Amino acid sequence: MVRAIYPGTFDPVTNGHVDIVERASHTVEHLTVGVVEVSSKRTMFDVDERIKMFSDAVAHLPNVSVKAYSGLTVNAAREIGATVIIRGLRITSDFEYESEMALMNRRMAEDVETVCLFSALQYQILSSSRVKEVAALGADVSDLVPKNVWGPLVERLEKRKASNS
Ligand code: ADP
């Protein structure tokens, strides 16, 4: 049984992430979305909120589960018996970073293979940070995130705006 982990911050999950999960779930028996608990990035949503949003967005996929992890991704992979790390590649932005990360992970765990899936054309310029940035400036990008994410995102931005004014 091939188990895989798809690690990331997912702050919040976007349609680009969901597309990677849908495609990866067809190629492995079980996929765990690993939501990074402690991140050097400051997140807009805490880990439980990020897990809830991702879980709701992939509830239609029976072989996918979502859980928090901290520390090294290769350790999290071993803990759940995953031999594959799934990553998504956008053409212009991800290659260098993902290659370095994959090589470093292989150095630490030769038994865990990184598999990158190319981002679909319509999600090439989509990132969680860009969504937050333009949504904060008033853009309607509700078509770029799962339906269950848009409400909490707008709510959080309004809260931040109110506390800053
Ligand atoms: P990070 O691991 O830097 O916190 P994210 O949580 O944003 O990154 O994303 C996790 C994974 O999803 C990474 O492999 C990233 O390249 C990939 N990814 C992010 N956005 C997209 C997208 N629009 N299409 C495909 N893959 C994506």
Backbone and ligand atoms as CSV (ligand in chain L), in Angstrom:
chain,resi,resn,atom,element,x,y,z
A,1,MET,N,N,0.849,-1.203,0.000
A,1,MET,CA,C,0.000,0.000,0.000
A,1,MET,C,C,0.880,1.248,0.000
A,2,VAL,N,N,0.717,2.082,-1.002
A,2,VAL,CA,C,1.523,3.303,-1.066
A,2,VAL,C,C,0.792,4.432,-0.340
A,3,ARG,N,N,1.467,4.939,0.682
A,3,ARG,CA,C,0.917,6.070,1.424
A,3,ARG,C,C,1.763,7.292,1.105
A,4,ALA,N,N,1.110,8.453,1.025
A,4,ALA,CA,C,1.856,9.679,0.724
A,4,ALA,C,C,1.434,10.788,1.670
A,5,ILE,N,N,2.315,11.769,1.799
A,5,ILE,CA,C,1.991,12.960,2.592
A,5,ILE,C,C,2.132,14.185,1.693
A,6,TYR,N,N,1.204,15.108,1.811
A,6,TYR,CA,C,1.269,16.379,1.070
A,6,TYR,C,C,1.427,17.473,2.128
A,7,PRO,N,N,2.667,17.924,2.350
A,7,PRO,CA,C,2.906,18.881,3.426
A,7,PRO,C,C,2.804,20.339,2.965
A,8,GLY,N,N,2.415,21.207,3.875
A,8,GLY,CA,C,2.385,22.631,3.541
A,8,GLY,C,C,1.777,23.439,4.670
A,9,THR,N,N,1.781,24.737,4.477
A,9,THR,CA,C,1.212,25.624,5.484
A,9,THR,C,C,-0.298,25.782,5.272
A,10,PHE,N,N,-0.676,25.892,4.010
A,10,PHE,CA,C,-2.088,25.960,3.621
A,10,PHE,C,C,-2.832,27.047,4.403
A,11,ASP,N,N,-2.377,28.269,4.256
A,11,ASP,CA,C,-2.910,29.390,5.054
A,11,ASP,C,C,-3.548,30.457,4.170
A,12,PRO,N,N,-4.729,30.224,3.608
A,12,PRO,CA,C,-5.557,29.031,3.696
A,12,PRO,C,C,-5.374,28.153,2.454
A,13,VAL,N,N,-6.050,26.990,2.475
A,13,VAL,CA,C,-6.059,26.119,1.305
A,13,VAL,C,C,-6.676,26.855,0.117
A,14,THR,N,N,-6.088,26.647,-1.077
A,14,THR,CA,C,-6.627,27.253,-2.304
A,14,THR,C,C,-7.082,26.133,-3.249
A,15,ASN,N,N,-7.707,26.541,-4.357
A,15,ASN,CA,C,-8.119,25.537,-5.346
A,15,ASN,C,C,-6.908,24.848,-5.976
A,16,GLY,N,N,-5.761,25.524,-5.987
A,16,GLY,CA,C,-4.531,24.906,-6.511
A,16,GLY,C,C,-4.116,23.730,-5.637
A,17,HIS,N,N,-4.200,23.901,-4.318
A,17,HIS,CA,C,-3.877,22.804,-3.395
A,17,HIS,C,C,-4.868,21.643,-3.574
A,18,VAL,N,N,-6.155,21.989,-3.648
A,18,VAL,CA,C,-7.175,20.936,-3.765
A,18,VAL,C,C,-6.972,20.141,-5.059
A,19,ASP,N,N,-6.605,20.852,-6.138
A,19,ASP,CA,C,-6.361,20.163,-7.412
A,19,ASP,C,C,-5.217,19.153,-7.280
A,20,ILE,N,N,-4.148,19.547,-6.578
A,20,ILE,CA,C,-3.014,18.624,-6.367
A,20,ILE,C,C,-3.486,17.408,-5.554
A,21,VAL,N,N,-4.270,17.656,-4.513
A,21,VAL,CA,C,-4.755,16.553,-3.670
A,21,VAL,C,C,-5.657,15.605,-4.468
A,22,GLU,N,N,-6.547,16.178,-5.273
A,22,GLU,CA,C,-7.443,15.322,-6.069
A,22,GLU,C,C,-6.636,14.431,-6.996
A,23,ARG,N,N,-5.645,15.029,-7.683
A,23,ARG,CA,C,-4.860,14.233,-8.643
A,23,ARG,C,C,-3.966,13.224,-7.932
A,24,ALA,N,N,-3.351,13.645,-6.831
A,24,ALA,CA,C,-2.471,12.723,-6.099
A,24,ALA,C,C,-3.277,11.565,-5.509
A,25,SER,N,N,-4.501,11.843,-5.084
A,25,SER,CA,C,-5.305,10.797,-4.433
A,25,SER,C,C,-5.644,9.661,-5.402
A,26,HIS,N,N,-5.552,9.942,-6.711
A,26,HIS,CA,C,-5.808,8.883,-7.693
A,26,HIS,C,C,-4.583,8.008,-7.913
A,27,THR,N,N,-3.428,8.467,-7.429
A,27,THR,CA,C,-2.193,7.723,-7.724
A,27,THR,C,C,-1.653,6.953,-6.512
A,28,VAL,N,N,-2.189,7.214,-5.321
A,28,VAL,CA,C,-1.722,6.483,-4.126
A,28,VAL,C,C,-2.933,5.908,-3.389
A,29,GLU,N,N,-2.655,4.947,-2.519
A,29,GLU,CA,C,-3.779,4.348,-1.771
A,29,GLU,C,C,-4.319,5.304,-0.718
A,30,HIS,N,N,-3.369,5.965,-0.013
A,30,HIS,CA,C,-3.834,6.917,0.996
A,30,HIS,C,C,-2.955,8.165,1.014
A,31,LEU,N,N,-3.612,9.304,1.072
A,31,LEU,CA,C,-2.885,10.575,1.099
A,31,LEU,C,C,-3.226,11.330,2.377
A,32,THR,N,N,-2.176,11.720,3.097
A,32,THR,CA,C,-2.387,12.558,4.281
A,32,THR,C,C,-1.935,13.968,3.948
A,33,VAL,N,N,-2.824,14.920,4.127
A,33,VAL,CA,C,-2.420,16.316,3.996
A,33,VAL,C,C,-1.805,16.696,5.338
A,34,GLY,N,N,-0.523,17.060,5.324
A,34,GLY,CA,C,0.166,17.418,6.563
A,34,GLY,C,C,0.201,18.929,6.708
A,35,VAL,N,N,-0.537,19.423,7.685
A,35,VAL,CA,C,-0.618,20.870,7.887
A,35,VAL,C,C,0.435,21.262,8.936
A,36,VAL,N,N,1.379,22.073,8.522
A,36,VAL,CA,C,2.498,22.408,9.407
A,36,VAL,C,C,2.008,23.204,10.604
A,37,GLU,N,N,2.335,22.675,11.779
A,37,GLU,CA,C,1.851,23.265,13.020
A,37,GLU,C,C,2.671,24.498,13.398
A,38,VAL,N,N,3.955,24.339,13.379
A,38,VAL,CA,C,4.816,25.457,13.744
A,38,VAL,C,C,5.520,25.926,12.472
A,39,SER,N,N,5.252,27.157,12.114
A,39,SER,CA,C,5.831,27.652,10.877
A,39,SER,C,C,6.583,28.939,11.161
A,40,SER,N,N,7.642,29.162,10.415
A,40,SER,CA,C,8.368,30.409,10.604
A,40,SER,C,C,7.548,31.568,10.031
A,41,LYS,N,N,6.638,31.211,9.102
A,41,LYS,CA,C,5.758,32.245,8.556
A,41,LYS,C,C,4.715,32.575,9.617
A,42,ARG,N,N,4.270,33.781,9.641
A,42,ARG,CA,C,3.141,34.107,10.519
A,42,ARG,C,C,1.881,33.761,9.760
A,43,THR,N,N,1.030,32.988,10.363
A,43,THR,CA,C,-0.157,32.556,9.625
A,43,THR,C,C,-1.387,33.394,9.980
A,44,MET,N,N,-2.304,33.460,9.037
A,44,MET,CA,C,-3.556,34.174,9.287
A,44,MET,C,C,-4.506,33.278,10.091
A,45,PHE,N,N,-4.452,31.968,9.819
A,45,PHE,CA,C,-5.329,31.006,10.504
A,45,PHE,C,C,-4.490,30.059,11.353
A,46,ASP,N,N,-5.005,29.698,12.533
A,46,ASP,CA,C,-4.233,28.766,13.353
A,46,ASP,C,C,-4.368,27.352,12.775
A,47,VAL,N,N,-3.599,26.434,13.332
A,47,VAL,CA,C,-3.509,25.117,12.692
A,47,VAL,C,C,-4.859,24.394,12.663
A,48,ASP,N,N,-5.673,24.542,13.719
A,48,ASP,CA,C,-6.976,23.871,13.726
A,48,ASP,C,C,-7.903,24.440,12.651
A,49,GLU,N,N,-7.825,25.759,12.466
A,49,GLU,CA,C,-8.660,26.378,11.427
A,49,GLU,C,C,-8.208,25.915,10.034
A,50,ARG,N,N,-6.886,25.837,9.846
A,50,ARG,CA,C,-6.368,25.408,8.540
A,50,ARG,C,C,-6.734,23.952,8.260
A,51,ILE,N,N,-6.703,23.123,9.298
A,51,ILE,CA,C,-7.086,21.710,9.139
A,51,ILE,C,C,-8.566,21.596,8.802
A,52,LYS,N,N,-9.398,22.340,9.513
A,52,LYS,CA,C,-10.853,22.278,9.288
A,52,LYS,C,C,-11.186,22.713,7.852
A,53,MET,N,N,-10.558,23.810,7.412
A,53,MET,CA,C,-10.859,24.294,6.061
A,53,MET,C,C,-10.434,23.274,5.006
A,54,PHE,N,N,-9.234,22.679,5.200
A,54,PHE,CA,C,-8.754,21.695,4.221
A,54,PHE,C,C,-9.628,20.436,4.273
A,55,SER,N,N,-9.967,19.971,5.476
A,55,SER,CA,C,-10.780,18.751,5.608
A,55,SER,C,C,-12.122,18.926,4.899
A,56,ASP,N,N,-12.761,20.072,5.122
A,56,ASP,CA,C,-14.060,20.302,4.479
A,56,ASP,C,C,-13.921,20.344,2.955
A,57,ALA,N,N,-12.804,20.890,2.475
A,57,ALA,CA,C,-12.610,21.040,1.026
A,57,ALA,C,C,-12.332,19.710,0.324
A,58,VAL,N,N,-11.865,18.707,1.084
A,58,VAL,CA,C,-11.552,17.407,0.454
A,58,VAL,C,C,-12.424,16.277,1.031
A,59,ALA,N,N,-13.555,16.663,1.614
A,59,ALA,CA,C,-14.442,15.681,2.244
A,59,ALA,C,C,-14.967,14.663,1.223
A,60,HIS,N,N,-14.943,15.030,-0.070
A,60,HIS,CA,C,-15.443,14.123,-1.112
A,60,HIS,C,C,-14.422,13.043,-1.490
A,61,LEU,N,N,-13.207,13.110,-0.924
A,61,LEU,CA,C,-12.162,12.143,-1.288
A,61,LEU,C,C,-11.954,11.140,-0.147
A,62,PRO,N,N,-12.434,9.905,-0.315
A,62,PRO,CA,C,-12.418,8.944,0.788
A,62,PRO,C,C,-11.032,8.513,1.251
A,63,ASN,N,N,-10.009,8.601,0.385
A,63,ASN,CA,C,-8.676,8.128,0.799
A,63,ASN,C,C,-7.743,9.274,1.202
A,64,VAL,N,N,-8.342,10.404,1.590
A,64,VAL,CA,C,-7.538,11.558,2.014
A,64,VAL,C,C,-7.880,11.922,3.460
A,65,SER,N,N,-6.852,12.136,4.272
A,65,SER,CA,C,-7.087,12.652,5.625
A,65,SER,C,C,-6.192,13.870,5.839
A,66,VAL,N,N,-6.540,14.665,6.819
A,66,VAL,CA,C,-5.814,15.912,7.065
A,66,VAL,C,C,-5.380,15.939,8.514
A,67,LYS,N,N,-4.090,16.154,8.766
A,67,LYS,CA,C,-3.651,16.226,10.168
A,67,LYS,C,C,-2.488,17.190,10.338
A,68,ALA,N,N,-2.309,17.623,11.559
A,68,ALA,CA,C,-1.221,18.560,11.860
A,68,ALA,C,C,0.074,17.799,12.058
A,69,TYR,N,N,1.190,18.473,11.760
A,69,TYR,CA,C,2.472,17.909,12.161
A,69,TYR,C,C,3.429,19.055,12.427
A,70,SER,N,N,4.491,18.736,13.179
A,70,SER,CA,C,5.528,19.743,13.387
A,70,SER,C,C,6.871,19.051,13.192
A,71,GLY,N,N,7.888,19.835,12.987
A,71,GLY,CA,C,9.214,19.247,12.791
A,71,GLY,C,C,9.445,18.851,11.345
A,72,LEU,N,N,10.368,17.905,11.171
A,72,LEU,CA,C,10.762,17.517,9.816
A,72,LEU,C,C,9.659,16.740,9.097
A,73,THR,N,N,9.462,17.089,7.822
A,73,THR,CA,C,8.442,16.389,7.031
A,73,THR,C,C,8.794,14.903,6.890
A,74,VAL,N,N,10.096,14.593,6.729
A,74,VAL,CA,C,10.462,13.174,6.570
A,74,VAL,C,C,10.113,12.365,7.825
A,75,ASN,N,N,10.213,12.984,8.994
A,75,ASN,CA,C,9.822,12.277,10.224
A,75,ASN,C,C,8.312,12.053,10.260
A,76,ALA,N,N,7.579,13.100,9.852
A,76,ALA,CA,C,6.113,12.970,9.813
A,76,ALA,C,C,5.729,11.878,8.820
A,77,ALA,N,N,6.435,11.810,7.688
A,77,ALA,CA,C,6.156,10.780,6.682
A,77,ALA,C,C,6.370,9.399,7.290
A,78,ARG,N,N,7.499,9.219,7.964
A,78,ARG,CA,C,7.801,7.902,8.557
A,78,ARG,C,C,6.783,7.516,9.617
A,79,GLU,N,N,6.361,8.515,10.412
A,79,GLU,CA,C,5.390,8.213,11.478
A,79,GLU,C,C,4.080,7.644,10.940
A,80,ILE,N,N,3.689,8.115,9.756
A,80,ILE,CA,C,2.409,7.614,9.214
A,80,ILE,C,C,2.625,6.524,8.159
A,81,GLY,N,N,3.874,6.117,7.991
A,81,GLY,CA,C,4.171,5.045,7.031
A,81,GLY,C,C,4.125,5.502,5.586
A,82,ALA,N,N,4.348,6.802,5.357
A,82,ALA,CA,C,4.329,7.304,3.973
A,82,ALA,C,C,5.720,7.184,3.349
A,83,THR,N,N,5.763,6.723,2.101
A,83,THR,CA,C,7.044,6.597,1.402
A,83,THR,C,C,7.166,7.657,0.309
A,84,VAL,N,N,6.134,8.487,0.180
A,84,VAL,CA,C,6.122,9.513,-0.871
A,84,VAL,C,C,5.717,10.863,-0.272
A,85,ILE,N,N,6.468,11.901,-0.674
A,85,ILE,CA,C,6.088,13.279,-0.333
A,85,ILE,C,C,5.586,13.910,-1.622
A,86,ILE,N,N,4.364,14.391,-1.605
A,86,ILE,CA,C,3.790,15.060,-2.779
A,86,ILE,C,C,4.021,16.558,-2.661
A,87,ARG,N,N,4.449,17.183,-3.747
A,87,ARG,CA,C,4.551,18.643,-3.776
A,87,ARG,C,C,3.948,19.134,-5.091
A,88,GLY,N,N,3.519,20.392,-5.096
A,88,GLY,CA,C,2.954,20.982,-6.313
A,88,GLY,C,C,3.968,21.937,-6.915
A,89,LEU,N,N,4.071,21.926,-8.243
A,89,LEU,CA,C,5.055,22.787,-8.916
A,89,LEU,C,C,4.380,23.785,-9.834
A,90,ARG,N,N,4.545,25.067,-9.528
A,90,ARG,CA,C,4.124,26.094,-10.479
A,90,ARG,C,C,5.348,26.432,-11.323
A,91,ILE,N,N,5.153,26.618,-12.624
A,91,ILE,CA,C,6.283,26.694,-13.558
A,91,ILE,C,C,7.311,27.753,-13.169
A,92,THR,N,N,6.846,28.950,-12.878
A,92,THR,CA,C,7.808,30.037,-12.717
A,92,THR,C,C,8.347,30.191,-11.298
A,93,SER,N,N,7.630,29.650,-10.306
A,93,SER,CA,C,8.042,30.021,-8.948
A,93,SER,C,C,8.629,28.925,-8.083
A,94,ASP,N,N,8.389,27.655,-8.395
A,94,ASP,CA,C,8.671,26.627,-7.396
A,94,ASP,C,C,9.882,25.745,-7.632
A,95,PHE,N,N,10.418,25.702,-8.853
A,95,PHE,CA,C,11.382,24.658,-9.183
A,95,PHE,C,C,12.612,24.654,-8.281
A,96,GLU,N,N,13.215,25.817,-8.112
A,96,GLU,CA,C,14.459,25.882,-7.344
A,96,GLU,C,C,14.237,25.448,-5.888
A,97,TYR,N,N,13.224,26.039,-5.281
A,97,TYR,CA,C,12.931,25.728,-3.875
A,97,TYR,C,C,12.589,24.248,-3.698
A,98,GLU,N,N,11.717,23.740,-4.560
A,98,GLU,CA,C,11.276,22.344,-4.419
A,98,GLU,C,C,12.423,21.369,-4.675
A,99,SER,N,N,13.324,21.702,-5.627
A,99,SER,CA,C,14.466,20.811,-5.901
A,99,SER,C,C,15.370,20.746,-4.681
A,100,GLU,N,N,15.660,21.911,-4.105
A,100,GLU,CA,C,16.542,21.944,-2.932
A,100,GLU,C,C,15.939,21.148,-1.778
A,101,MET,N,N,14.636,21.364,-1.569
A,101,MET,CA,C,13.944,20.674,-0.474
A,101,MET,C,C,13.944,19.161,-0.696
A,102,ALA,N,N,13.687,18.759,-1.951
A,102,ALA,CA,C,13.645,17.317,-2.267
A,102,ALA,C,C,15.017,16.689,-2.042
A,103,LEU,N,N,16.075,17.398,-2.454
A,103,LEU,CA,C,17.429,16.851,-2.286
A,103,LEU,C,C,17.794,16.752,-0.805
A,104,MET,N,N,17.407,17.768,-0.054
A,104,MET,CA,C,17.693,17.749,1.383
A,104,MET,C,C,16.916,16.615,2.066
A,105,ASN,N,N,15.655,16.454,1.676
A,105,ASN,CA,C,14.854,15.378,2.271
A,105,ASN,C,C,15.420,14.013,1.905
A,106,ARG,N,N,15.918,13.868,0.670
A,106,ARG,CA,C,16.482,12.575,0.280
A,106,ARG,C,C,17.752,12.286,1.079
A,107,ARG,N,N,18.505,13.366,1.352
A,107,ARG,CA,C,19.728,13.198,2.142
A,107,ARG,C,C,19.388,12.661,3.542
A,108,MET,N,N,18.250,13.115,4.073
A,108,MET,CA,C,17.851,12.676,5.419
A,108,MET,C,C,17.104,11.352,5.419
A,109,ALA,N,N,16.425,11.066,4.315
A,109,ALA,CA,C,15.593,9.850,4.279
A,109,ALA,C,C,15.554,9.306,2.856
A,110,GLU,N,N,16.460,8.372,2.563
A,110,GLU,CA,C,16.531,7.826,1.196
A,110,GLU,C,C,15.319,6.975,0.841
A,111,ASP,N,N,14.611,6.538,1.870
A,111,ASP,CA,C,13.450,5.683,1.632
A,111,ASP,C,C,12.172,6.482,1.351
A,112,VAL,N,N,12.277,7.807,1.389
A,112,VAL,CA,C,11.094,8.638,1.117
A,112,VAL,C,C,11.341,9.422,-0.178
A,113,GLU,N,N,10.483,9.228,-1.145
A,113,GLU,CA,C,10.667,9.847,-2.459
A,113,GLU,C,C,9.761,11.073,-2.603
A,114,THR,N,N,10.314,12.175,-3.144
A,114,THR,CA,C,9.466,13.341,-3.412
A,114,THR,C,C,8.920,13.253,-4.833
A,115,VAL,N,N,7.621,13.412,-4.958
A,115,VAL,CA,C,6.985,13.395,-6.278
A,115,VAL,C,C,6.290,14.743,-6.468
A,116,CYS,N,N,6.687,15.461,-7.537
A,116,CYS,CA,C,6.070,16.777,-7.799
A,116,CYS,C,C,5.037,16.653,-8.906
A,117,LEU,N,N,3.887,17.227,-8.672
A,117,LEU,CA,C,2.853,17.282,-9.707
A,117,LEU,C,C,2.796,18.706,-10.230
A,118,PHE,N,N,2.731,18.838,-11.549
A,118,PHE,CA,C,2.653,20.184,-12.108
A,118,PHE,C,C,1.294,20.804,-11.821
A,119,SER,N,N,1.340,22.056,-11.427
A,119,SER,CA,C,0.113,22.803,-11.188
A,119,SER,C,C,-0.684,22.902,-12.490
A,120,ALA,N,N,-1.996,22.805,-12.390
A,120,ALA,CA,C,-2.844,22.985,-13.573
A,120,ALA,C,C,-2.694,24.418,-14.078
A,121,LEU,N,N,-2.915,24.585,-15.378
A,121,LEU,CA,C,-2.715,25.891,-16.021
A,121,LEU,C,C,-3.439,27.031,-15.288
A,122,GLN,N,N,-4.692,26.776,-14.901
A,122,GLN,CA,C,-5.482,27.863,-14.291
A,122,GLN,C,C,-5.032,28.224,-12.875
A,123,TYR,N,N,-4.123,27.411,-12.286
A,123,TYR,CA,C,-3.676,27.699,-10.920
A,123,TYR,C,C,-2.208,28.100,-10.852
A,124,GLN,N,N,-1.592,28.345,-12.002
A,124,GLN,CA,C,-0.157,28.624,-12.036
A,124,GLN,C,C,0.237,29.867,-11.237
A,125,ILE,N,N,-0.618,30.865,-11.210
A,125,ILE,CA,C,-0.233,32.095,-10.499
A,125,ILE,C,C,-0.978,32.235,-9.164
A,126,LEU,N,N,-1.519,31.118,-8.724
A,126,LEU,CA,C,-2.312,31.148,-7.495
A,126,LEU,C,C,-1.483,30.737,-6.279
A,127,SER,N,N,-1.513,31.561,-5.244
A,127,SER,CA,C,-0.851,31.202,-3.983
A,127,SER,C,C,-1.698,31.742,-2.832
A,128,SER,N,N,-1.534,31.120,-1.664
A,128,SER,CA,C,-2.287,31.580,-0.496
A,128,SER,C,C,-1.959,33.044,-0.197
A,129,SER,N,N,-0.679,33.403,-0.315
A,129,SER,CA,C,-0.303,34.789,0.016
A,129,SER,C,C,-0.936,35.788,-0.944
A,130,ARG,N,N,-0.952,35.446,-2.254
A,130,ARG,CA,C,-1.556,36.380,-3.218
A,130,ARG,C,C,-3.052,36.533,-2.959
A,131,VAL,N,N,-3.718,35.419,-2.643
A,131,VAL,CA,C,-5.155,35.473,-2.356
A,131,VAL,C,C,-5.414,36.418,-1.185
A,132,LYS,N,N,-4.607,36.281,-0.112
A,132,LYS,CA,C,-4.809,37.129,1.078
A,132,LYS,C,C,-4.533,38.588,0.751
A,133,GLU,N,N,-3.473,38.788,-0.044
A,133,GLU,CA,C,-3.066,40.154,-0.389
A,133,GLU,C,C,-4.163,40.887,-1.168
A,134,VAL,N,N,-4.663,40.253,-2.229
A,134,VAL,CA,C,-5.650,40.971,-3.042
A,134,VAL,C,C,-7.027,41.015,-2.372
A,135,ALA,N,N,-7.345,39.960,-1.614
A,135,ALA,CA,C,-8.631,39.970,-0.895
A,135,ALA,C,C,-8.632,41.104,0.130
A,136,ALA,N,N,-7.483,41.344,0.761
A,136,ALA,CA,C,-7.388,42.427,1.756
A,136,ALA,C,C,-7.612,43.785,1.106
A,137,LEU,N,N,-7.308,43.865,-0.199
A,137,LEU,CA,C,-7.496,45.141,-0.903
A,137,LEU,C,C,-8.880,45.236,-1.549
A,138,GLY,N,N,-9.726,44.235,-1.262
A,138,GLY,CA,C,-11.119,44.317,-1.703
A,138,GLY,C,C,-11.466,43.494,-2.933
A,139,ALA,N,N,-10.499,42.721,-3.480
A,139,ALA,CA,C,-10.809,41.935,-4.685
A,139,ALA,C,C,-11.644,40.712,-4.331
A,140,ASP,N,N,-12.562,40.372,-5.251
A,140,ASP,CA,C,-13.338,39.156,-5.065
A,140,ASP,C,C,-12.602,38.005,-5.761
A,141,VAL,N,N,-11.926,37.209,-4.970
A,141,VAL,CA,C,-11.210,36.059,-5.545
A,141,VAL,C,C,-11.841,34.763,-5.016
A,142,SER,N,N,-13.152,34.837,-4.828
A,142,SER,CA,C,-13.856,33.681,-4.260
A,142,SER,C,C,-13.775,32.452,-5.157
A,143,ASP,N,N,-13.485,32.669,-6.467
A,143,ASP,CA,C,-13.367,31.508,-7.364
A,143,ASP,C,C,-12.001,30.818,-7.264
A,144,LEU,N,N,-11.112,31.356,-6.444
A,144,LEU,CA,C,-9.765,30.768,-6.328
A,144,LEU,C,C,-9.573,29.916,-5.078
A,145,VAL,N,N,-10.573,29.966,-4.198
A,145,VAL,CA,C,-10.482,29.158,-2.974
A,145,VAL,C,C,-11.745,28.295,-2.856
A,146,PRO,N,N,-11.656,27.171,-2.117
A,146,PRO,CA,C,-12.861,26.355,-1.930
A,146,PRO,C,C,-13.990,27.186,-1.311
A,147,LYS,N,N,-15.221,26.788,-1.608
A,147,LYS,CA,C,-16.412,27.538,-1.148
A,147,LYS,C,C,-16.400,27.791,0.363
A,148,ASN,N,N,-15.951,26.785,1.130
A,148,ASN,CA,C,-15.990,26.905,2.596
A,148,ASN,C,C,-14.898,27.831,3.147
A,149,VAL,N,N,-13.980,28.306,2.284
A,149,VAL,CA,C,-12.860,29.121,2.762
A,149,VAL,C,C,-13.153,30.617,2.637
A,150,TRP,N,N,-13.948,30.982,1.625
A,150,TRP,CA,C,-14.140,32.399,1.334
A,150,TRP,C,C,-14.754,33.161,2.521
A,151,GLY,N,N,-15.791,32.590,3.138
A,151,GLY,CA,C,-16.457,33.241,4.283
A,151,GLY,C,C,-15.477,33.543,5.414
A,152,PRO,N,N,-14.777,32.498,5.944
A,152,PRO,CA,C,-13.816,32.744,7.023
A,152,PRO,C,C,-12.698,33.714,6.639
A,153,LEU,N,N,-12.309,33.714,5.370
A,153,LEU,CA,C,-11.232,34.612,4.924
A,153,LEU,C,C,-11.689,36.078,4.988
A,154,VAL,N,N,-12.883,36.329,4.449
A,154,VAL,CA,C,-13.421,37.692,4.472
A,154,VAL,C,C,-13.622,38.153,5.918
A,155,GLU,N,N,-14.151,37.251,6.710
A,155,GLU,CA,C,-14.398,37.558,8.127
A,155,GLU,C,C,-13.095,37.952,8.843
A,156,ARG,N,N,-12.040,37.159,8.618
A,156,ARG,CA,C,-10.750,37.415,9.270
A,156,ARG,C,C,-10.142,38.751,8.808
A,157,LEU,N,N,-10.306,39.036,7.500
A,157,LEU,CA,C,-9.757,40.292,6.980
A,157,LEU,C,C,-10.505,41.485,7.567
A,158,GLU,N,N,-11.834,41.334,7.697
A,158,GLU,CA,C,-12.630,42.429,8.275
A,158,GLU,C,C,-12.256,42.670,9.733
A,159,LYS,N,N,-12.039,41.588,10.457
A,159,LYS,CA,C,-11.648,41.667,11.863
A,159,LYS,C,C,-10.322,42.414,11.997
A,160,ARG,N,N,-9.374,42.041,11.112
A,160,ARG,CA,C,-8.045,42.683,11.151
A,160,ARG,C,C,-8.149,44.172,10.841
A,161,LYS,N,N,-9.015,44.473,9.843
A,161,LYS,CA,C,-9.193,45.863,9.422
A,161,LYS,C,C,-9.754,46.672,10.586
A,162,ALA,N,N,-10.775,46.077,11.260
A,162,ALA,CA,C,-11.412,46.769,12.376
A,162,ALA,C,C,-10.433,46.982,13.518
A,163,SER,N,N,-9.574,45.991,13.779
A,163,SER,CA,C,-8.647,46.146,14.912
A,163,SER,C,C,-7.485,47.089,14.567
A,164,ASN,N,N,-7.256,47.315,13.268
A,164,ASN,CA,C,-6.193,48.254,12.871
A,164,ASN,C,C,-6.666,49.703,12.782
A,165,SER,N,N,-8.019,49.873,12.808
A,165,SER,CA,C,-8.495,51.248,12.608
A,165,SER,C,C,-8.879,51.905,13.943
L,1,ADP,P1,P,4.683,25.977,1.851
L,1,ADP,O1,O,5.057,24.512,1.822
L,1,ADP,O2,O,5.745,26.883,1.334
L,1,ADP,O3,O,4.085,26.448,3.121
L,1,ADP,P2,P,2.049,26.059,0.648
L,1,ADP,O4,O,1.381,25.663,1.887
L,1,ADP,O5,O,1.578,27.325,0.021
L,1,ADP,O6,O,3.595,26.133,0.732
L,1,ADP,O7,O,1.912,24.909,-0.443
L,1,ADP,C1,C,2.194,23.564,-0.221
L,1,ADP,C2,C,2.516,22.893,-1.539
L,1,ADP,O8,O,1.539,23.206,-2.517
L,1,ADP,C3,C,3.853,23.302,-2.176
L,1,ADP,O9,O,4.402,22.180,-2.835
L,1,ADP,C4,C,3.459,24.357,-3.178
L,1,ADP,O10,O,4.393,24.449,-4.226
L,1,ADP,C5,C,2.142,23.766,-3.669
L,1,ADP,N1,N,1.262,24.786,-4.239
L,1,ADP,C6,C,0.958,25.999,-3.752
L,1,ADP,N2,N,0.116,26.666,-4.568
L,1,ADP,C7,C,-0.110,25.833,-5.624
L,1,ADP,C8,C,-0.864,25.951,-6.838
L,1,ADP,N3,N,-1.522,27.062,-7.149
L,1,ADP,N4,N,-0.860,24.899,-7.691
L,1,ADP,C9,C,-0.161,23.782,-7.387
L,1,ADP,N5,N,0.592,23.619,-6.296
L,1,ADP,C10,C,0.617,24.627,-5.413
